[in-house]
Amino acid sequence: MGGTDGCDNGPAPRPLDHGLLRTVTATRYVTPLREGGSLPAIVEADDLGTYVLKFRGAGQGHKALVAELVAGEIARHLDLLVPEVVLACLAPELGRSEPDAEIQDLLKRSSGLNLALDYLPGSLGFDPLVEPPDSDLASRIVWFDALVTNVDRTPRNTNLLVWHNRLWLIDHGASLYFHHNWPPRDVPALEAASRRPFAAVRDHVLLPFADSIPEADAALVPRLTSEVLHSVVDMIPAEWLADEPGFGSVGEVRSAYVAYLSTRLQEPRGWVSALEETTR
């Protein structure tokens, strides 16, 4: 496989073996989205699509991309609306005409394989006071965010969009924060970390509307089988998992993600009980 980090340097990118995710090549940097510290950007790609590109050279690096991918695909399996996730090849020359030195440096650091999400043109930021969600949907979103420990769905930054009169979930790079400091991989330590309640849920923007947590739990757990979790984790490009401290191989890292999520879904789910208490 030629190119850098799984990307083809030729004029026509070829499909890559990354599970069910498509791979596109960014052809034009359109504009930065100056939200947060990671400077995502709107880009055009060789499939004529427009995407929000998340850079591996920004902020938390490739782990934010791993979280975005895993959380987004889990949400999809739960029938929650998320923009399509694709892998995006970024050539170093894309930033040559960019006048902003900070952005130009970011583009250089991020050459190779990045992650992007389908751009939703005309979407509007969600305001729960204007259009409150129904209890079932709110409960499912809160349950999902507690599962993947997503700390970034607050009234200050909802990371929810309304597009074609439906609620879409975006920006999951702050999820799965355990992987920034992996717990010891002996069974008791991993199990303790996996079962820990999600304290940050008390700041969740949809918490006041989520009064159907038991029903959401009963409906959503069966969807996340071992096969589903393996299929999602197998989508992560190997280069984003390589050289992880404390692991001997990429396969070990994949297994650790599956083990964490599988244990979190096992009975008794103390984090769900804590979530119910929070919503009362």
N, C-alpha and C positions, 0 to 999 in steps of 0.2 A: 504494500500500500504506500503510494507516494505521498509527498506533501508533508506538512507539519501537523502533528497531533491529530491524525486521522483525516486531514483535509487534503483534497486534491488541488494541486497548484495549476492544473490545466484549465482551459477555457470553459469546459463543461464538467461540472462536478458529477461524480458517479454515486449511486446509492451506497451507503455504508451499512455495515452490519451492526446496528444499534437497536435491536428489538423492533418495535413497531413505529419508532420515531422516524419521520422524514428528515433528510439533511438538505439544507439549502446553502447557497453561498451569498453573502451580503455583497451587493454591487454598488450601493450608494448610501452614504451616511446622510440622513435627512436633517435631524435635529436632536439635541439632547433633551432628556426629560429631567429637569433639575429638581428631583424629589429625593430627599435622603442623600446619603453620601456616595452611592454607587454609580451615579450618572448613567442610568440606562439610556438607550437612544432609540429613536424610530429610524429604521433602515428599510431600504428596498432590497429585494433579493432576486436571484436569477429565475425564480418561478413566477415572477411578476407580482408577488405578494408583498405586503407591508407588515413589518414585525416590530415588536418591542424587544430589542436585543439586550441581554444581560451579559456583562463582560466578566470573563474569568480573571482579568487583571485588576478588578475593582474590589474594594471593601474586603469581604470575607473570602474572596477568591472562588476557587472551584467548589468549595463546600456549599456556598449559597446556591450554586447552580444545581448541585445534587439535591438539595432540599427543595428547590423549585420544581425539579423534575419529579421526584418521588411524591411529594405532597400533591402536586397537580394531577398526577396520574391516579393516585389513590382517590382524590376527589371525583375524578371522572368515573371510576368504578362504583362510586356511591351515587351516581347520577346527579352530582352537583355540576353546575355549569362553570367550566374553565376554558380559556382560550386554548387553541391547539398549541402544544409544545413541540418545537422542532429544534434540531441541532443546527447551528449556523457556523459556517466556515468564514473566517475573517482574514483577509489578506493584509499584510503589513502596509501595503501601498494605499489602502483605503483612506488613511488619514493624512496623506501628503498635502491635500488642499485645505485641511482644517486649520483655521487661524488661531484657535484657542490652544495654547500650549498644553494645558492640563488634559484636554480631550485627546490631543494628538499623542501624548504620552500614554494615555489609557489605551488607545487603539493599538499602539505598538506593543504594549505589554500583553495584549489580549489576542495577538495573532494566533491563528489556529482554530480549535473547536470551541465554540461558545454555545449559549442557549438562547432561544428566542421564543416569543409567544405571539400568536396572531394578533394583530392590531385591530381593535374594535372601533372603527370610525364612527363618530357621532355619539359615542357612549357618554353617559353623564355620571358624575359621582353620586353615590347612594346617600340619601338623607333619610334616616328612619323616622324623623318627625314629619316628613312630607308624605312618605308612603311606607307605613309600618309593614314589616313582613308577617306572614301568617306564622302561627306557632310551630307548625310542623317543619317548615323550611328553616326557621331560625334555630330550632332545636337541632336539626341535622347539621347545620353549619357550625354551631357551637360544639357539638359532639366531635365533628371532624377536626376542628382546630385544637380541641383538647387532646385528641389522639395523637396528632402530629406536633403537638406543643408549639403552635403558632402564636407568637407573642405580638403579632403585628396586625391586629384587627380591632382597633380601639376607636372611640369617638373622634379622636384627633386625626386618625389615619385609618379609615375604614377598610381600604383595599377591597372595596365592593363597587361594581359599576352596574348601572342599568343600561341595558342595550336591547332594543326591540322589546321593551316592556318586561324584560326578564332580568333576574339578578345573577351577575357573574362574579366569580371569585378570582382575584388576581394577587400577585406578589406574595409568594410563599417562601422566599429565600431565607426568612428568619425562623423557619420551622426546623424541627429536628436538632435543636441547639445542643443536644447531648454529644453530637459528633465533633464538636469543637474541642471536647475534652473527653474522649472515650472512657467509659467506666472500665475498671478491670474486667477481664473477660472470663473470670471464674463465675460459675453459675449463680451463687448468691448475690454477688455484686451487680451483675447484669440484670438479674431479676428485680432487685431492689430499685435500680434506676428505671427499669421499664414500667414498674407499677406505681411510680411516684405520682401523686396528684398534681394537677396543672394549676398552680396557684394564680398564675397571671390571668386565668379565665375571668376573674372578677372585674377585669377592665374591658371585657369583650363588648363590642358595640351592640351585639344582638342579645346579650344576656337577659335584658328585661322582657324580651319576647319569647324566650326559650322555656316554656313550661311543659314540654313534652319530651324530656330527656329519656325517661324509661322506654317510651315508644320508639324514639330514634335509635337507642341502643339495640333494642330487639330487632329492628329492621335492618340496621347497617352492619352489625357484626357478621352475619352470615355471608355478606358479599365479599368480605376480605379473607378469602381462603388462603391456605399456604401457597397454592398454585398462583393465585393473583399476586400475592406479595413477592414471590420469586420472579414473576414476569415483569413486575414494575422495577424491582431492583436490578434485574438483568438489563434494563434499558440504559443504565448509567454507563457512559463510556469508560473503558478501562483506564484511560489516561487520567481521569479525574479521581481514581481510587488508588493509583500506584504510589508506592513509597509512603504509605500511611504508617506513622510510628506505632510500633507494637504489633504490627501485623506482618505475616510472612509472605502474603500473596494477595492479589486482587480478589481471588475467590474467598479468602478469609474475611475480607472487608464486606463483601456482598453478604456472606453468611451472617455477619454480625448485625447488619441492618435488618435482615429478615428475622433474626432471633429477637432483636429488640421489639420490633413491631408485633411479632407473633405473641411474645410474652405479654405485651401490653393488652392484647385482645383476649387473653385467657381469663377464665373465671378464677377467683373473684376479681372483678375490675373495680378496685378501690377508687381509682381516679374517676370512674363514672358515679360511684356513690357520693364522692366529694362534690362532683359537679351538680348532682341533684340537690345536695344541701345548699349549694351556692345559689341555686335558682329559686329556692323557697322564700 
